Amino acid sequence: MILRADYRLLKKQIMEKRDEITDKELFSSGAYADYQSRIAEGITKRYRAGVHVVMMWNEDENAAVAYTNNITIHMNAANKITASFPTRLLKSLSLTGMNGHECGHMLFTDFTASSLYLSSLESGNFYPCEPTIAASQYASNYQELSQALSGKAARLALAKFASQLLNILEDVYIEARMCQEFPGSIRQGINLNNDRYAEQIPSIQKQIDSHYQGFAIVANLLIHYCKAGDINNPTSYQGEYLDYFYECLPIVSECIYETDPRERFKAANEILVILWEYIKPLIQEAEQREQAGDLGTFGEELAETLGKQVAGGSPLPKKKGRPKDKRKAKINKGVLQEGREEIQEILQEETGRIALEKTSELSVGSNPGISYSFDYTGSGYEDAANDIKGVLTKLAKDLAELEYEEDLSEELQKESNAIQYGNIHKGIHIYVNRMTHVSERLKQSYDAVAGPLLDISRRLQQSVSEILDKKRNGEKLNHLVYGRRLEPRNLYHNDGGYFSRTRLPGDPSELAVGLLIDESGSMGSAARLPMANQTAIILYDFCRSLDIPVTIYGHTEDYSDAVQLYSYAEFDSIDNQDCYRLMDMAARVANRDGAALRFVAEHLVKRPEELKILILISDGQPAGTGYYGTEAEKDLRAIKKEYRQKGVILFAAAIGSDKERIKRIYGDGFLDITDLNKLPKLLPQLITQYIE
């Protein structure tokens, strides 16, 4: 007996699986990627379409955290920032913040202008203008820097430093824009990550002890201040790094809220001059290696060193692309501070377990009593909890459905093993193949072709739905020659149709449909298989839309003489993925039609519906090992007759030049589907004939 869906049991399994899902399964799942994709699409839909988020899980500490190519956003859910949070809600909020950050680059970063800025430095020029600080106390720095720009090695090295600075400034700018435009979970996530980024930046003294580059130390101080509003200096260090930090801070503060990217280019140029004393030794090393003919990997080594020591992440990629949102928005400079205060509330709400600590006494408070606040409206964090719960439930549902589909595949194989296929198929092994997981490739293929085919299905439904409604809901039949009730008003017609009767409602599931498609190699010619595939898509949508149970199979005989059956759509499938499975059809090897036809016919016989229709699409040439010619055709005619007596009505569909062979084998069961546009008339006539 084929497996039937027990939805109460399935719901119980979903709840159990939801509790078993690990962080890795959750955050690297397709369901979670879809959730983040919807967020990205919601942010960018005014300016673009098709933004897609790809989730990864890479625990290598050097793995990329998040990046975008302006079409796809890639995020590593195992990154150390996200992993540092104690609960799933905070982890999810962290990833939402990273998603928002990358969307911010899509909307607000002018990649073309940034590339021009860096290319200009590599060519020995400052863009958009010379640093104005040149006339101040840093005039000698500017002169030395300008002289260094005459050398190729110095230019390339200086561009690496500029790229790091630009990345810091641009990140602060786009995050301020995003926090202002999207004050919900995007702002919360961005500030949550900034809070943790700041915590993980080493203190000034620790950076000194770890021999960080002077440039990196000052850059980290600027990053820490921009992200947290203060600096990490628990040892109260007083020295030149702080002096340089305070020199750079006003320049940074002025440019990070400017919509014109050139203001940040100018700021980066100014900071290069200020920090020249830290940059110069590395420029000199580059020049020495250039003279020695060993410059090759220096740029990569410098970028790697800065990447490890500067907490701002990877520099902006050199690529083309204008900002999608070109509005000259005025940014509220307090927006980042508001976000920091908001995130502290969330962190107090979502904390991990405190490690057990040995204690000797307990302290008491000095302000006893209870106070009630009736103005508190909540932290605004409920939506994130509901979001992650919804994703968990979706993932648990997918896992439970996957397990169900695996059980269904096993039941189908057991069903096949129990069928008596007859002497002509003696010794032939039957394999039933069902894809339990449907790939994105198949979904994309379906979406690419389904539109016009579903239009045909809708025309089909309009033609048949009235007939089915009358069967299911009952109808009054009038002008009958005989019936249960005399209608006096009909006497005036004098045509003998004086009676009426009421047709009672029938079983709403009185029809079941099966479709079997030949996938032999010869189906690959004359567009037979594409035509069959299109018919399958139409028929599946037609049946599902009208609540008609439907099953669809493909078949071939492989090189080992085994019959391979491919289950594309099942009566009892519950994952709503069967329409995509149809896209896996292919012209394969041979075709032992009789064995496949008997399996699908038996599959239909087990259905409770009174009426069962089986449609076979083939080229009319049975061609398996020891199975061909007149004996094979005789087997097919016998199967048609046998299952007609069991209530299965068989139609063989012919495409083009196969008509005569199909007619010869199946007789009155012949159906011509050469012109798909005739299908809306053909199938309604066929189904109507047997429904009525």
N, C-alpha and C positions, 0 to 999 in steps of 0.2 A: 504494500500500500504506500503510495507516494506521500511524502512529508506534507503536512498541512500547517499553516501558520497559526500558532497559538499566541495571540497578541498580548494576553495577560502575562504569559510566561516570558515573552520577549521584553515587555516593560520591566519585569523583575530583573532580567538579565542585564538590561541597560543600567539600572540603578546599581547593580553589583559591580559592573565593569567600570562605572564612573568612579567608584571608590578605589579601584585597583590601578588606575592610569598613572603612570609615572610622569615626572616633569618632562623627561625627554620625549615620551610618547605624545604628551599634550602639545608642547611648544614647537615640535618639529612636524606636527601633523598637518595634513591638507586642510582639515577643518579650521585649525588656528591660522593657517596662511590665508584662508578665505576671509576670516574675521579681520585680519590686519589689512587685507586687500580692500575690503569694504571701507575701512577707515581711510585708506589712502585715496580711494576713488571719491569718497565724500569730500575730502580736502581739495582735491585737484580737479573735480568734475567741471568746474566753471571754465577751466582753461585747457583741458586735455581729456582724452579718453583712453581706457585700456591700461591704467597703472596696475601692475601686478606685483604682489609681495611673495618672495620665495623665502621659506624658513629653513635654516640649516642647524645642525648640532655638531660643533667642532670644539672639543675641550682643550685644544692646543692654545696655550696662552698667547702665542704670536699670531693666531688666526684673526682674520678681519672681523670687526664687530658688526658694521653695517656700511653699505655703500649702494649707490644707484648709478645707472647709466641713462637716467632721465626717462626710462620706460619701465624698467623693473627695479624693485628695491630688494636687496638681499640682506637678510639679518641672521646673525649667528646667535641662536637662543642660549648657547652655552657660554657666552662671553662673561668675563669675570665681573663686570659691573652688575649685570642682571643676576648672575649666580649668587652674588653676595647678599641678595635680599632674602629674608627668612620665609616669606609666604608666597604662594602662587599669585595672589592678587597683586602684590608689589612687583613680582617678576613680570607679570603681564603688563602692568602699568609702565614698567621700565622699557619693555619692548615697544609699547605704544609711543612712548617718548622718542625712542630711536626712529620709529617709523615717521613720526611728526618731524623730526630733525631732517631726515632725508627728503621728505615732501617740501620742507622749507627751502632746501637747495633747489628743488625743481621750480618752485614758485618765485624765489627771490634772488638766487645767485646768477650773476651774469658771467657765465663761464667763458664766453668769447672775450669779454673785456679783461678777465683775469689772465687768460692765456696771452693776450696782447701785453699786459703788464710784465709777465715773467719773460716773455720772448724779448721784450725791449731790454731788460736787464742782461739777458744772455748776449744781446748784441752790443752792450756797453752803454745803454742809454736809460735815463730815468723817465718813467711814464707815470703820470701825465705831465710832470714838471720836475725841475731840480728841487731837492730838499731845501726848504726855507730856513732850516736850522743852521745852514752852512755859514751864515754870517754871525752866529753866536759863539759861545765858548767852545763849540765843537767844530770850529772852522778847520783846525788841523786834521781832525778825523775825516772831514769831508774831502780835504785835499788828498789824503792818503788813499781813501776809498776810490776817488775819481781816477787817480793814477793806476790803481790796481785793475780798474775796469778795462785797461788797454790789453790785458792778457786774457786769453781764452779760458784758462783754468780758473782764474779769479772770477770771471763772469759766471761760469757755470756753478761754482761754489756759492757765490753770493746769491744766485737765484734760489738755491736750496734753502738758505736762511730766510729769504723773502717769502718763499712758499709757505714755510712754517708760520711766519708772522701773519700772512694773509689768511691762512686757515683759521688761526685763533680769532682774528677780527671778524671774519665772515661768519664763523660759527655763532659768535655772540650776537651778531646782527640778525641772522635768520631766525635764531631762537627767540629773540625779542619780538620779531614780527609774528612768529607763530603763536607765542604766548598771548599776544594782544589780539590776534585774529581768532584763536581757538582756545578760550579760557577754561575748557573742561578737562577731559582726560589727557589731551595733548599737552597742555600747560603743566598739569600735574606730573606727567611722565617725564617731560623735559627737565623740570626742576628736581624731580626725584633722582634722575641720573646725574645732574649737576652736583647735587648734594653728595652723592657717593663718589663721583669723580674727584671732588675737592678733598674728601676724606682720604682718598688713596694717593694723593700727591704727597711725596715725602716732605718733611719739614726742611727749612733752609739748611739747618745744621746737618741733617742726614744727607742731603744732596751734596753738601761740601765734603762730608766724610766719604761719600761714595764716588768722589771725583767726577761729578757732573761738570759738563762744559758750562762756563760762566753764562753764555748765551742761554742755555737751557734753564739755568736756575732763575734768571730774570723772567724768561718766558713763562715758567711755571708759576711764578709769583703773580704775573698778570692773569694767567688762566684761573688760578685759585680765587683771585679777587673778583673776576668777572662772574664766576660760577657761584661763589659763596658770600661775596660781599666783605670778605676779610682775607687775611693771609695766615699760613700755617707756620707760626714762629713761637713754639712753646718755650724755647730756650732764651727768648728775648735777644736774639742775635742783633747786633748793630754793626753794620759794615757797608762795604761798597755795593753789594748786591741790592740792599735796601735803597741805597742812594739812587742807583740806576732805575730801580723799580718806580720810585717816586718821580723821577724825571720823565719816565715813559707814560705814567698813569694818566695825566691830563690829555695826552695825545690820543690814547686809546679811548678814553671817556668821550671825547669829542666826535670820534668817527663811527662808533659802533651803532649809533642810532640814525645814521645818514642813509637815505635810500640810494644816493649816487655812489656807486662802488669806487669811483675815483678818489673819494675822500679817504677810503681805506688804503688805497694804493699810496697816496701821499703820506698817510700815517706810517705805513710799513717802511717807506723810504726814510722818514725821519728817525724811526727806531733803529734802522740799520746804521745810521750815522752815530747815534748815541752809543750803541753797543759795539762800535767798531773795535774797541780794545779787545773784546772777547772773540770777535770774528777774525781779526787780523792774523793770529797764529795759524788758523786753519787755512786761510787764504795763502799764507806763505808756504805751508806744507804742500798745498795744491800746486803752487808754482814750482817748487823744488821737484815734485814728482813729474811735472810736465817737462822740465828740463832733462830729467833722467829718462824720459820716455816711458814713464810708468804711471801715466795719468788714468789709464783705462778704467779701473774700478773705483777710483777715488770718490767720484760723485755718488755711486751706490753706497759706499762705505759711510760717507758723511750723512746721506739721507737715512741710513739705517741707525746710525748713532743718534741723530736728532729724533728719529721716530721712537726710539726706546727711552730717551731722556725727557722729551717734551711730552707732557700729558695731553696735548690737544688732539692726538690721533693723527691719521694719515693726512698729508697735504691735499689740497684740492687737485683733482685730476686736470690735466691740460686737455680741454675739449671745447667744442663749439656748443653754443646754446645761450639764448637770451632768456632773461627771467620771464616767466609766464604772467606774473602779476606785475604790471608796470605802473601801478598807482603810486604816487608820491605821498605815501602815508606818513603822518606825523606820529612818532612812537612815544608813548608815555614812558618816560624814563623810570618810573616807579614800578613798571609791570614785572620786572624780574624780582624786585624785593617782595612784592605781593605774592608771587609764586613761591618764594622761599618760606614765607610765613605759612602759606597754605600747606606746603609739603610737610612741615613739622607736625601739623595736626594729624596728617595721614600716617606718618611714621609712628606717632604715639598710639594710633589706633591699631596698626598692623605691626606687631613685634614678634620675634621668635621666643623660644624658651630660654630662660635664664639658667646658666650652668649652676649646678649645686655647689654651694659654698659653705665651708665650715664656719659657724658663728658661735659666739659665747654669750651674747646678750642682744636684746632688742631695744631700739630707741623709741621714744614716744614723742608725739607732736606737741605743739604749743598753742594750737588754735582749734579746740574741740568744737563739735556741733555739726549741723547739716544745713546746707543752703540749697535752694532750688532756683534754677535759671529757666524761665519760661520763654526766653528770647532765643535760645539755642535752636538752630534749624538744621543741624547736621553738618558733616564735613563735605557733603557733595560727593561722597565716595561710593554711594550705593550702586550707581550705574556700572562701575568697574566690576563689582562683585557679581552683579547679574550677568554681565557680559561673559566673564570667565566661566560662570556656572553654565551658561548656554553653550559655550564652546565645549566644555567637558561633556555635557549631555549629548551634543552632536557627535563628538568623537566616540563616546560610549555606544551610541546608537549605531555608528558605522562599524564598530568592532563586533557588536552583537549581530548585526546583519551579515557581516563577513562570515562569522561562525555559522550562522544559519545557512548561508549559501554553500559553505563547505559541506554541511550535513545534507543539504539538498543534492549536491553532486554525488555523494555516496549513495543516497537513496535512488538516484537515477541509474547508477551503475548496477545496483541490486535489482532494479526493475528490469534492466536489460538482460541480466543473467537469468532471470526467471522466464523469459519469453522463449517459446518453441519456434525457431525460425524455419524449420522444414529441412528435408534432406538436401535440397539444392544448396543450402548454406551450411551444411554440416562441416564442423571443423574450423569454421571461420570465427575469429575472435572479434567481439564488438567492444569498442571503447567509447565511453561517453565523456566528452570534454566540456567543462563549464568554467569560464573565467570568473574567479571569485573577486578579484580586484580589477577595476576598470581604470585604465591609464588616462592621463590628461590628453594624450595624443588622440585616442579614440573619441573623446568628448569634443575636441576641437574639430576633428574630421566630420562628426555629425553636425555640429553647428554650422559648418561651412556649406553643407548641401541640403539641410533639412527644410529651409524656408519654403521654397516652391512646392515641395512634396507634401508638407503639412497643409498647404492651401488646397491641394487635391483631396487630402483626407477630410478637411472641413466640408468640402462640397459633397463628399461621400456621406458624411454624417447627416447633412441636411436632407439628403435623399432617403435615408433609412430610418432616421430617428422617429419620424411620424409613425411609421409602421410599427416600430418597437414600442413606442408609447401606447399605441392602441392595444397591442398584445399585453403589455404589462398592466395598464390601467383599466382595460375594458372599453367597450364601445357599443353603441346601439346600431344594429343593422336594419335598414329600412327598405321598403319596396321589394319585399320577398314574395315569391309565389306561394310559399308556405312558411309557417313560423308559429310562435307561441301566442302572439297577440295580434288581433285584428285592429288595423288603423283606419277608422272611419274616413278620415280626410283623404286617404289614398283611393277610396272608391270612385271618386270623381275622375280619376285618370283613366279608368277603364282599360288598364293594361295588364291586369292579372296580378300586379304586385301589391296585394292588399295587406300583407302581413309584415310584422317586425319581430325581432328578438334581440336580446342583450347578450353580447359576448362577455363572459366573466373575465376578470383580470387573470393573467397567466403568471407563471413563475418568472420573476424578473431576470433570472439567469438560465433561460431555456436553450441557449445557443452557445456552443464552444467551437473555436476555430483553431486549426493547426496549419502551419505552413512548413513545407520541406523543400529545401533548395539543393540541387545538385551542384557540388563544388569541384567537379572533375576538371582536368586541364582544358578540355574542349570548351568549357563554359567561359574561358578567358577570351575566346575569339568572338568577333561580330558583336561586341558589347553585351553579350548575354548576361554575364555576372553583374555588371553595373546596373543593368535593367532589373535583374532579379533583386538586387540590393535595394533599389529605389522602391520596388513593389513591397518589399518587406517593411520598409520604413512607413510607407503609407498604410499598409494593412495593420501594423502594430498600433500606430496612433489612432486609427479608426476604431479598432476594437477596444482599446483602453479607454478612449473617450466615451464610448457607449456602454462601458461596463460589461463588455463581452469577453469572457476568458479566452486567452490566446496563448499559443505556444509556437515557437519558430525554431527550426533546426536546419543545419547544413550537414552535408555528408560527403565523404570520399572514401576510397580504398587506398591505403598507403602501399609502399613498396614491399612491406612484409605480408601483404594480402590481408591485413586486418582492416575492418571497417571502422572509420573514425567518425563519430557523430559529434556535432558541435551545437551545444545548447545555447542559443542566443536569447530566447525569451521563454520564461516558464510561467505556467498557470499560478504557481504559488511563490514566485519571487517577491521579495518585499523591499528591496533596496532601491527601486526606481532607477536602475542603471541599465535595464535591458535594451533600451533604445540605443545606447552607446555600444553595447556588445555587438549589435548588428553590423557595426563598421569593421568588424574583424573578418568578414567574409573574404575568401580568396579562392582563385582557381588553383586546385592542388594536383591530385594525381588521377586515379581512376574512379569508377562509380559502380558500386554494387547496389543498385537501386532497391532491390527487393528487401534486403535486410533492413535498410534504413526506413523504407516505407512501412514495414511491419512494426518496427519499434514505435514510430510516431502514431500509427493507427492504434496500437495497444495503449499508448499514452492517452489517446482520446477516449478509448473505450472505457477507461476507468473513471471518466468524468461523470458527474451526476446529471448533466444537462441532457434533455431529451434529443435535441438535434445537434449533430456533430459534423462539421464540414472540414475536410482535409484537402488542401491545395498543394499540388506538387509542381515545382518549376524545374524543368530539366531540358536537355537538348534532345531527348527521345532516343538516346543511344546508350543503353546499359552496356558497360564495358569494364568488367572486373576479371580477375584471374579465374578462368573456367566459367565465367558468367557473362554470356553475350549471345547475340543472334536470336533465333526463334525460340529457344528454350527459355532464355531470360525474359523475352516478351510474354511467353506463356505464363511464367511465374508472376509477372506483374498483373496480368489479367485475372489470374486466380486470386491474388491478394485483394484486388479491387472488388471482386465478387464476394469473397469471404467477409470482408469488413462492411460491405453494404448490408449484409444480413445481420451484422452486429450494430447497425445504426450509424456507421461512418460513411458519409457520402464523399467520394473522391473525385476531385477535378484535377486534371493535368494541364498546366498552363504552358503554352508554346510561345516562343519568341522567334518571329521571322520565319526563316526557311525550315524550322523544325516542325512546322504545323502538320505536315503529312505523316511523319513518323509518330507524332503524339496521337493523332486521330486513329492510326492503325492499331496502336496498343490500347488506348483507353476508350475508344468509341465515343459514347455520348458524354463522357466526362471531359471532353476537350474544351479548353478555354484559351482564347487568343489575347495576349497582353503586349503585342508588339508596340502599339501606340498607348503610352501611359495616360495620355489625355482622355482616352476612352474608358479608362478604369472607373471614373465616377459613375458611368452608366452601366458598365459591365457587372461590377460587383453588387450594386444595389439590386439589379435584376436577378442576379444569382441568389442572393440572400433572401430577397423578397419572395422568390418562388417557393423557398422551403419554409420560411417563417409563416407565410399565409396558409 
